[in-house]
């Protein structure tokens, strides 16, 4: 009779260990999903920030075709992150703009080529990098 009780006890211990292993595996899987979601969210915040900085730069170039040429790089610090903007001349009416948006340790990059026309800016190329 003692041997049956011992076998039952060993069986319960083995099943408990197996269930514990499955439970821990599920917990680690959930943690990985939370981390991945956080990273995606921060990356998207950096992308939106970089797009906003690019839009501001395009607006400033429309108002002043020499904007950024003498003061590149332009560092913008905002409550949510920061941007580094470079504006280079590619000719009398052509500009290349590069923007790096930074939120915590997450970065997004945009590069744009623009042509300056009377009272407007023509975006001729846009590259979205990570």
Secondary structure, DSSP 4 states (H G I P E B T S, - for coil): -HHHHHHHHHHHHHHHHHHHHHHHHHHHHHHHHHHHHHHHHHHHHHHHHHHHHHHHHHHHHHH-TTTTTTTPSEEEEETTEEEEEEEEEEETTEEEEEEEEEETTEEEEEEEEEEEETTEEEEEEEEEE-
